[in-house]
Amino acid sequence: MKQITIEDMIKCVEREIGMRQRVYPRWVESKKMSQEKADYEIKCMKAVLDQLKLHDSLIKVEHKEEE
């Protein structure tokens, strides 16, 4: 199995956000989840994505400086 890269993680989190944006409205409508909880969970996952992207950009800057 290949090693998981930061790019793999970013793509995975982007897919997860998309899935939540598609599924959560139905869950809210069927009362399986409150709108507040749905909004919070998506906001948390977007924060994870932001941190991964920040980490990725810092790594790229460090590698560029080493060249």
N, C-alpha and C positions, 0 to 999 in steps of 0.2 A: 504494500500500500504506500502511495506517495506521501511525502511529508506535507502537512497542512501549512499553507503560506498565509501571510496577512491578506493577500489578495483573495484567497479562497474564503477566509473568514468574512471579509467585507461583502463578497457576493452572497454568501450564506445569510448574513444579517439583512441585506437588501431584499432577498427573497422572503425572509421571515416577515419583514415589515409589510411587504406587498400582500402576503397571505393574511396577516392580521387585518389589514385595511379592507380586504375582501370578506373575511369571515366574521369579524367582530360586529359589523352592523346587523347581521342576522342574529347573532347571539344576543345583542341588545334588544332587538325586536321581540325575540322569543323569551326575554327575561332571564336568560342564562348568565348574563353579565350586565352590570350597570354601565351607562354611558361614561360615567366618571372613571370606572375601572378600565374600560376599553381605552379611553383617552390616555390614562396614566401608563398603561402597558405599552402602547405605541410610542408614547413620549420616551419611556425608558429605553426601548429598543433603538429609537433614533439617537439617543444619547450614547448608547453602545457603539453605533455606527460612527458617530462623530469622533469618539475616542480612538476607534480603530483607524480611521482616516488620518487623524492627527499623528498617531503613532507611526503610521506608514510614511507620512510626509517627513517626519523627523528622521526616520531611518534613512530615507533617500537623501536628505540634506547631509547627514553624517557621512554617508558613502561618497557623496559628491566631494565633500571637503577632503576626504582621504585620498582622492585621485590626484 
